[in-house]
Amino acid sequence: MVSEASLFPSISPFREGVLALGHGHQMHWQLSGNPQGQPVLWIHGGPGSSASPMHRRLFDPQKYLIIQYDQRGCGRSQPKGEVQHNTTQDLLADIERLRQMLGLPVWHVAGGSWGGSLALLYAQAHPEVVSRLLLRSPFLCTDREIDAYLLTPPAACQAQWQQLVDLCHQAGPTTILRYSQAVFLGNAGAADTAVNRSRQIELARAWAVYEAAMDAFPVDTRPPTRFDDEALIARYRVHLHYLWFRCFIERPILSHPERLKHLDLTMVHGDHDALCPFENSLDIQRQVPNARLVRVAGAGHNAFDARMVKALMHEISAWTFE
């Protein structure tokens, strides 16, 4: 885990609010750092996660206007855990609404994991408003990646995966997702609400333990012992919704690589990543030859592995502005 001393000091947002998105969705957003600084958007991962105070500490608060938000159904956005009117296309439109609401003609965009997926898609859809693109361990939403997550974890994560599979009763990717969705949507065959709530808590904890193990790999990690059950249930409602629909991606994420060739595009990726394989960034570099790829030797998916933080902050510190 990263040392607190290696990050910029902890700061609080100087402004935050909610943005109405339609169909009852309200996006929570927050601004930190320098109101007159270079605007940089951080897109959180997941799906189902939320903005973290740690992410803004990667950026010099004297230099940057740091923009964070919670995606639909996530974190402090409302309704929490809502999956209706919640697709990748909705999320991309939300990012552009946020930029327009803030009155920013151009911004830098950074995202990790699933946030990297959205950053790639957004930059291709709106290349004229993106100056720099920073991807931390990008997820490309391929069937290969999703099925590997559901079916073939590394040996070090087998015990946590087996616990999850046992709760879902079968090991096929469709049945894992179908059972989990049924539980989190309250339709798992339990007439007693209390019984189904107990199932939701048990399953959400199992997903959290498994995801934590995959995130930490190749480092062994102790399973979490404290849980915010309500937050976990909302998180995995959204998480499983996106996995079930294969992240609403109908063609390869990098369908228009030519739209990225004008960008300062950097990828920082651990070469032992169990969730988003290092080959993802190699594939992006093949299609966008001017992209810079930083290989973080020995690191996995954990955004706050000390080696990952050092690499990210080194790349950000090298940014220059006219």
C-alpha positions in Angstrom: 0.0 0.0 0.0 1.2 3.5 -0.8 2.7 5.7 1.9 0.6 8.8 2.7 3.7 10.9 2.3 4.1 10.0 -1.3 0.8 11.7 -2.2 -0.2 15.3 -2.3 -1.8 16.5 1.0 -5.4 15.6 1.8 -7.8 18.3 0.6 -11.5 18.8 0.7 -13.7 19.9 -2.2 -14.2 23.7 -2.3 -17.5 23.2 -4.3 -19.9 20.3 -4.8 -23.4 19.8 -6.0 -25.8 17.6 -7.9 -26.7 17.6 -11.6 -30.1 16.4 -12.8 -29.7 13.8 -15.5 -33.4 12.8 -16.2 -35.4 9.7 -15.2 -34.8 10.6 -11.6 -31.0 10.3 -11.7 -29.0 12.9 -9.8 -25.2 13.0 -10.3 -23.0 14.1 -7.4 -19.9 16.1 -8.4 -17.1 17.8 -6.6 -14.3 20.3 -7.3 -11.0 20.4 -5.5 -7.6 22.2 -5.9 -7.1 25.5 -7.7 -10.3 27.0 -9.2 -8.1 28.7 -11.8 -6.0 25.6 -12.5 -5.8 23.2 -15.4 -9.1 21.3 -15.4 -8.6 17.5 -15.0 -11.5 15.0 -14.8 -10.9 11.8 -12.9 -13.4 9.0 -13.9 -13.7 6.4 -11.2 -13.7 2.6 -11.9 -16.1 -0.1 -11.1 -18.7 -0.3 -12.5 -20.4 0.5 -9.2 -17.6 2.2 -7.4 -17.4 5.9 -6.5 -15.1 8.9 -6.4 -12.3 8.6 -3.8 -10.5 11.4 -1.9 -7.3 9.5 -2.6 -7.6 9.9 -6.3 -7.4 13.7 -6.1 -4.2 13.4 -4.1 -2.4 12.3 -7.3 -2.6 15.9 -8.6 -0.9 19.0 -7.4 -3.8 21.1 -5.9 -1.9 24.3 -6.7 -1.8 23.5 -10.4 -5.0 21.7 -11.1 -8.8 22.1 -10.9 -9.6 18.5 -9.9 -13.1 17.3 -11.0 -14.7 14.2 -9.6 -18.1 12.7 -9.8 -20.1 9.6 -9.0 -21.6 7.7 -11.9 -25.3 6.8 -12.0 -26.4 4.7 -9.1 -22.9 5.0 -7.4 -21.6 6.7 -4.3 -23.5 9.9 -3.5 -25.4 10.0 -6.8 -29.1 9.1 -6.4 -31.0 6.9 -6.5 -28.3 4.7 -5.0 -27.9 1.3 -6.8 -30.4 2.3 -9.5 -29.9 0.3 -12.8 -32.8 1.6 -14.8 -31.7 4.2 -17.4 -28.1 3.2 -16.5 -26.0 2.3 -19.5 -22.6 3.1 -20.9 -24.2 5.4 -23.4 -25.9 7.3 -20.5 -22.6 7.6 -18.6 -20.9 9.1 -21.6 -23.6 11.6 -22.1 -23.4 12.5 -18.3 -19.7 13.3 -18.7 -20.4 15.7 -21.5 -23.3 17.3 -19.4 -20.9 17.8 -16.6 -18.3 19.6 -18.8 -21.0 21.9 -20.2 -22.4 22.6 -16.8 -18.9 23.6 -15.6 -18.4 25.8 -18.7 -15.1 24.2 -19.7 -14.1 24.3 -23.3 -11.3 21.8 -23.0 -10.2 19.5 -20.1 -7.7 16.7 -19.4 -9.3 13.3 -18.7 -8.0 10.5 -16.6 -9.5 7.2 -15.6 -8.6 3.9 -14.1 -9.9 0.4 -15.0 -13.6 0.9 -15.9 -12.9 4.6 -15.7 -10.3 4.0 -18.4 -13.0 2.4 -20.6 -15.2 5.4 -20.2 -12.3 7.8 -20.8 -11.4 6.0 -24.1 -15.0 6.1 -25.3 -15.5 9.7 -24.3 -12.3 10.9 -26.0 -13.3 9.2 -29.2 -16.8 10.7 -29.1 -15.6 14.2 -28.1 -11.9 14.5 -29.3 -12.2 18.3 -29.7 -12.6 18.8 -25.9 -10.0 16.5 -24.6 -6.4 17.8 -24.3 -4.7 14.9 -22.4 -5.8 11.4 -21.8 -4.3 9.4 -18.9 -5.4 5.7 -18.5 -4.5 3.7 -15.5 -4.9 -0.1 -16.2 -7.7 0.3 -18.8 -10.4 -2.2 -19.1 -11.5 -3.0 -22.7 -14.8 -4.8 -21.8 -14.0 -7.8 -24.0 -15.7 -11.1 -23.5 -12.3 -12.6 -22.8 -11.7 -10.2 -19.9 -15.2 -10.6 -18.4 -15.2 -14.4 -18.7 -11.7 -14.6 -17.1 -12.9 -12.5 -14.2 -16.0 -14.8 -13.7 -14.3 -18.1 -14.4 -10.6 -18.3 -14.4 -9.0 -16.3 -11.6 -5.3 -16.8 -10.7 -4.5 -19.6 -8.3 -3.9 -17.1 -5.5 -7.6 -15.9 -5.8 -9.2 -19.4 -6.2 -10.4 -19.6 -2.6 -12.3 -16.3 -2.7 -13.7 -17.2 -6.1 -14.8 -20.6 -4.9 -16.7 -19.0 -2.0 -18.5 -16.8 -4.4 -19.3 -19.7 -6.8 -20.6 -21.8 -3.9 -23.1 -19.0 -3.0 -24.2 -18.9 -6.6 -24.6 -22.7 -6.8 -22.9 -23.0 -10.2 -19.7 -22.0 -11.9 -20.8 -20.9 -15.4 -20.5 -17.2 -16.1 -24.2 -16.9 -17.1 -25.4 -18.6 -13.9 -23.2 -16.6 -11.6 -24.5 -13.4 -13.1 -28.1 -14.6 -13.3 -28.2 -15.7 -9.7 -26.4 -12.6 -8.4 -28.7 -10.3 -10.3 -31.7 -12.1 -9.0 -30.5 -11.7 -5.4 -29.6 -8.1 -5.7 -32.8 -7.2 -7.5 -34.9 -9.0 -4.8 -36.1 -11.8 -7.1 -34.2 -14.9 -5.9 -37.1 -17.0 -4.9 -37.2 -15.9 -1.3 -40.7 -14.8 -0.3 -39.5 -13.5 3.0 -37.9 -10.0 2.6 -35.6 -10.6 5.6 -34.3 -13.9 4.0 -33.5 -12.2 0.7 -31.8 -9.2 2.5 -29.6 -11.7 4.3 -28.8 -13.3 0.9 -27.9 -9.9 -0.5 -25.6 -9.1 2.4 -23.9 -12.5 2.2 -23.4 -12.3 -1.6 -22.3 -8.7 -1.6 -19.6 -9.5 0.9 -18.5 -12.5 -1.1 -18.2 -10.3 -4.2 -16.2 -7.7 -2.2 -13.8 -10.3 -0.9 -13.2 -11.7 -4.3 -12.8 -8.4 -6.0 -10.4 -7.2 -3.3 -8.2 -10.4 -3.9 -8.2 -9.8 -7.6 -7.4 -6.1 -7.1 -4.4 -6.9 -4.8 -2.9 -9.8 -6.9 0.0 -10.7 -7.0 0.1 -9.4 -3.4 -1.7 -11.6 -0.8 -4.2 -9.6 1.1 -6.3 -10.2 4.2 -10.0 -10.4 3.4 -11.9 -7.2 4.6 -13.5 -7.7 8.0 -15.6 -4.5 8.1 -18.4 -4.0 5.6 -20.9 -1.2 4.8 -23.6 -3.6 3.7 -25.9 -1.0 2.2 -23.1 0.5 0.1 -22.0 -3.0 -1.0 -25.5 -4.0 -2.1 -25.8 -0.8 -4.2 -22.3 -1.3 -5.6 -22.9 -4.8 -6.8 -26.4 -4.1 -8.1 -24.7 -1.8 -10.6 -21.6 -4.0 -11.0 -23.6 -7.1 -12.0 -25.9 -5.0 -14.1 -23.0 -3.9 -16.3 -21.4 -7.4 -16.4 -24.7 -9.0 -17.3 -25.1 -6.6 -20.3 -21.4 -6.9 -21.2 -20.9 -3.2 -20.3 -23.3 -2.3 -23.2 -20.4 -2.5 -25.6 -21.4 -3.7 -29.1 -18.1 -3.2 -30.9 -14.5 -2.8 -29.8 -13.9 0.2 -27.5 -11.1 1.5 -29.7 -13.3 1.7 -32.8 -11.9 5.2 -33.9 -8.2 5.2 -32.9 -7.5 7.9 -35.4 -9.5 10.4 -33.2 -6.9 10.0 -30.5 -3.7 10.7 -32.5 -3.7 14.4 -31.6 -3.9 13.7 -27.9 -1.2 13.4 -25.3 -2.2 9.8 -24.4 -0.4 8.0 -21.6 -1.2 4.5 -20.2 0.2 3.3 -16.8 -0.3 -0.4 -16.3 0.9 -3.1 -14.0 2.3 -6.1 -15.8 0.8 -8.5 -13.3 -2.8 -7.1 -13.4 -5.3 -9.9 -12.9 -8.4 -7.8 -13.7 -7.3 -5.7 -16.7 -4.5 -7.6 -18.5 -1.4 -5.6 -19.5 -2.1 -6.7 -23.1 -4.9 -4.1 -23.1 -2.5 -1.3 -23.1 -0.3 -3.0 -25.6 -3.3 -3.3 -27.9 -4.1 0.5 -27.5 -0.5 1.4 -28.3 -0.5 -0.8 -31.4 -3.5 1.2 -32.6 -2.4 4.6 -31.4 1.4 4.5 -32.0 2.1 7.9 -30.5 0.6 6.8 -27.1 3.1 6.4 -24.3 3.0 3.2 -22.3 4.5 2.9 -18.9 4.9 -0.7 -17.7 4.9 -0.9 -13.9 6.9 -4.1 -13.3 5.5 -6.5 -10.7 2.4 -4.4 -10.0 -1.1 -5.7 -10.2 -4.4 -3.8 -10.5 -4.3 -1.9 -7.2 -4.3 1.8 -7.9 -2.5 2.5 -4.7 0.3 0.1 -5.0 3.4 2.2 -4.2 4.9 1.5 -7.6 1.7 2.4 -9.4 1.4 5.7 -7.5 5.0 6.6 -8.2 4.5 5.9 -11.9 1.3 7.9 -12.1 2.6 10.9 -10.3 5.8 10.9 -12.3 3.8 11.0 -15.6 1.4 13.8 -14.3 4.4 15.8 -13.0 5.8 15.8 -16.6 2.8 17.5 -18.0 3.6 21.0 -19.4 1.4 23.8 -20.5 1.9 26.7 -22.8 
